[in-house]
Amino acid sequence: MNIGDVAALSGLPAKTIRYYEDIGLVKPLRSANGYRSFRESDAHKLAFLGRARALGFSIEDCRNLMALYEDEHRASAEVKDIAEHHLERIDSKIAELKEMRATLAHLVDACAGDHRPDCPILADLAKEQSGEDRLENTA
């Protein structure tokens, strides 16, 4: 099947499929004229990758998960380890987003939003960070 067919089956855009081929996640056959020819197994792998990416797994995690999926002698503990580490990253990101939301909500509440030029939102964005704050924000 061609890239349009496999895109429809997997739910991924052709551009993403080409990218996954470029980085070696899928390896379609090539015809004599250079056109990609995808197998049913390629469509299945691409759907697998699409679901993994939708859950936020990194490309490297996807590569490892795919290798484990294809390994009939895998230990499910390896799969769980990848998923647990990803879950920790998600929890960390949620905590960061909650902190950002609380800060922004406080600034929005403090702003009168009227005709006066003074604005706590702009004042906060413009304030100098201490060296310690800068280190935290770059970590």
The 8 nearest C-alpha neighbors of each residue, nearest first, counted from 0:
[[1, 37, 36, 4, 38, 5, 2, 3],
 [2, 0, 4, 36, 3, 37, 35, 5],
 [1, 3, 5, 4, 6, 13, 35, 0],
 [4, 2, 6, 1, 5, 7, 13, 0],
 [5, 3, 7, 1, 6, 2, 0, 8],
 [4, 6, 8, 2, 7, 42, 3, 9],
 [7, 5, 3, 11, 9, 4, 8, 10],
 [6, 8, 4, 10, 5, 9, 3, 11],
 [9, 7, 5, 6, 10, 4, 42, 46],
 [8, 10, 46, 6, 11, 42, 7, 45],
 [9, 11, 7, 6, 8, 12, 46, 49],
 [12, 10, 6, 9, 15, 13, 49, 16],
 [11, 13, 15, 14, 6, 16, 10, 7],
 [12, 14, 16, 15, 6, 17, 2, 11],
 [15, 13, 17, 12, 16, 18, 11, 19],
 [16, 14, 18, 12, 17, 13, 19, 11],
 [15, 17, 13, 19, 18, 14, 20, 12],
 [18, 16, 20, 14, 15, 19, 21, 13],
 [17, 19, 21, 15, 20, 16, 14, 22],
 [20, 18, 16, 24, 22, 17, 21, 25],
 [19, 21, 25, 23, 17, 18, 22, 24],
 [22, 20, 18, 19, 23, 17, 24, 25],
 [23, 21, 19, 20, 24, 18, 25, 17],
 [24, 22, 20, 25, 21, 19, 26, 18],
 [23, 25, 19, 20, 22, 62, 26, 21],
 [26, 24, 20, 23, 19, 27, 41, 44],
 [25, 27, 20, 23, 28, 24, 41, 37],
 [28, 26, 37, 36, 35, 25, 29, 41],
 [27, 29, 36, 35, 37, 26, 30, 38],
 [30, 28, 35, 33, 34, 36, 27, 31],
 [29, 31, 33, 34, 32, 35, 28, 36],
 [30, 32, 33, 29, 34, 35, 28, 36],
 [31, 33, 30, 34, 29, 35, 36, 28],
 [34, 32, 30, 29, 31, 35, 28, 36],
 [35, 33, 30, 29, 32, 36, 31, 1],
 [36, 34, 29, 28, 27, 1, 37, 33],
 [35, 37, 28, 1, 0, 27, 29, 34],
 [38, 36, 0, 27, 41, 1, 28, 35],
 [39, 37, 41, 40, 0, 42, 36, 27],
 [38, 40, 42, 41, 43, 37, 0, 5],
 [39, 41, 43, 38, 42, 44, 37, 45],
 [42, 40, 44, 38, 43, 39, 37, 45],
 [43, 41, 45, 39, 40, 44, 5, 9],
 [42, 44, 40, 46, 41, 45, 47, 39],
 [45, 43, 47, 41, 46, 42, 48, 40],
 [44, 46, 48, 42, 47, 43, 9, 49],
 [45, 47, 9, 49, 43, 48, 44, 42],
 [48, 46, 44, 50, 45, 49, 43, 51],
 [49, 47, 45, 51, 46, 50, 52, 44],
 [48, 50, 46, 52, 47, 51, 45, 53],
 [49, 51, 53, 47, 48, 52, 46, 54],
 [50, 52, 48, 54, 53, 49, 56, 47],
 [51, 53, 55, 56, 49, 54, 50, 48],
 [54, 52, 50, 55, 51, 49, 56, 48],
 [55, 53, 51, 52, 56, 50, 49, 57],
 [56, 54, 52, 53, 57, 51, 85, 89],
 [57, 55, 52, 51, 60, 54, 61, 58],
 [58, 56, 60, 59, 61, 55, 52, 51],
 [57, 59, 61, 60, 62, 56, 52, 63],
 [58, 60, 62, 61, 57, 63, 56, 64],
 [61, 59, 57, 63, 62, 58, 56, 64],
 [62, 60, 58, 64, 59, 63, 65, 57],
 [61, 63, 59, 65, 60, 64, 58, 66],
 [64, 62, 60, 66, 61, 65, 67, 59],
 [65, 63, 61, 67, 66, 62, 60, 68],
 [64, 66, 68, 62, 67, 63, 61, 69],
 [67, 65, 63, 69, 64, 68, 70, 62],
 [66, 68, 70, 64, 69, 65, 73, 63],
 [69, 67, 65, 66, 70, 64, 71, 73],
 [68, 70, 66, 67, 65, 71, 73, 64],
 [71, 69, 67, 73, 72, 68, 66, 65],
 [70, 72, 73, 69, 68, 67, 74, 66],
 [73, 71, 70, 74, 67, 69, 75, 68],
 [74, 72, 70, 71, 67, 75, 77, 68],
 [73, 75, 76, 77, 72, 78, 67, 71],
 [74, 76, 78, 77, 79, 73, 80, 67],
 [75, 77, 79, 74, 78, 80, 73, 81],
 [78, 76, 80, 75, 79, 74, 81, 73],
 [79, 77, 75, 81, 80, 76, 82, 64],
 [78, 80, 76, 82, 77, 81, 83, 75],
 [81, 79, 77, 83, 78, 82, 76, 84],
 [82, 80, 78, 84, 79, 83, 85, 77],
 [81, 83, 79, 85, 80, 84, 86, 78],
 [84, 82, 86, 80, 85, 81, 79, 87],
 [85, 83, 87, 81, 86, 82, 80, 88],
 [84, 86, 88, 82, 87, 83, 89, 81],
 [85, 87, 83, 89, 84, 88, 82, 90],
 [86, 88, 84, 90, 85, 89, 91, 83],
 [89, 87, 85, 91, 86, 90, 92, 84],
 [88, 90, 86, 92, 91, 87, 93, 85],
 [91, 89, 93, 87, 92, 88, 86, 94],
 [92, 90, 88, 94, 89, 93, 87, 95],
 [91, 93, 95, 89, 94, 90, 96, 88],
 [94, 92, 90, 96, 95, 91, 97, 89],
 [93, 95, 97, 91, 92, 96, 90, 98],
 [96, 94, 92, 98, 93, 97, 99, 91],
 [95, 97, 99, 93, 98, 94, 100, 92],
 [98, 96, 100, 94, 99, 95, 93, 101],
 [97, 99, 95, 101, 96, 100, 102, 94],
 [100, 98, 96, 102, 97, 101, 103, 95],
 [101, 99, 97, 103, 98, 102, 104, 96],
 [100, 102, 104, 98, 99, 103, 97, 105],
 [103, 101, 99, 105, 100, 104, 98, 106],
 [102, 104, 106, 100, 105, 101, 107, 99],
 [105, 103, 107, 101, 106, 102, 100, 108],
 [106, 104, 108, 102, 103, 107, 101, 109],
 [107, 105, 109, 103, 120, 108, 104, 119],
 [108, 106, 104, 110, 109, 105, 103, 120],
 [107, 109, 105, 106, 110, 104, 111, 103],
 [110, 108, 106, 107, 105, 119, 111, 120],
 [109, 111, 107, 112, 108, 119, 118, 106],
 [112, 110, 113, 109, 118, 108, 115, 107],
 [111, 113, 110, 114, 118, 115, 107, 109],
 [112, 114, 111, 115, 116, 110, 117, 118],
 [113, 115, 116, 112, 111, 117, 118, 110],
 [116, 114, 113, 117, 112, 118, 111, 110],
 [117, 115, 118, 114, 113, 112, 111, 121],
 [118, 116, 115, 119, 122, 121, 110, 111],
 [117, 119, 120, 121, 110, 122, 116, 111],
 [120, 118, 122, 121, 110, 123, 106, 109],
 [121, 119, 123, 106, 118, 122, 124, 110],
 [120, 122, 124, 123, 119, 118, 125, 117],
 [123, 121, 119, 125, 120, 124, 126, 118],
 [122, 124, 120, 126, 125, 121, 119, 106],
 [123, 125, 121, 122, 126, 120, 119, 127],
 [126, 124, 122, 123, 121, 127, 120, 128],
 [127, 125, 123, 124, 122, 128, 121, 129],
 [128, 126, 129, 125, 124, 123, 130, 132],
 [127, 129, 132, 133, 126, 130, 131, 125],
 [128, 130, 132, 131, 133, 127, 134, 126],
 [131, 129, 133, 132, 134, 128, 135, 127],
 [130, 132, 134, 129, 133, 135, 128, 136],
 [133, 131, 135, 129, 134, 130, 128, 136],
 [134, 132, 130, 136, 131, 135, 128, 137],
 [133, 135, 131, 137, 132, 136, 138, 130],
 [136, 134, 132, 138, 133, 137, 131, 130],
 [137, 135, 133, 134, 138, 132, 131, 128],
 [136, 138, 134, 135, 133, 132, 131, 130],
 [137, 135, 136, 134, 133, 132, 131, 95]]
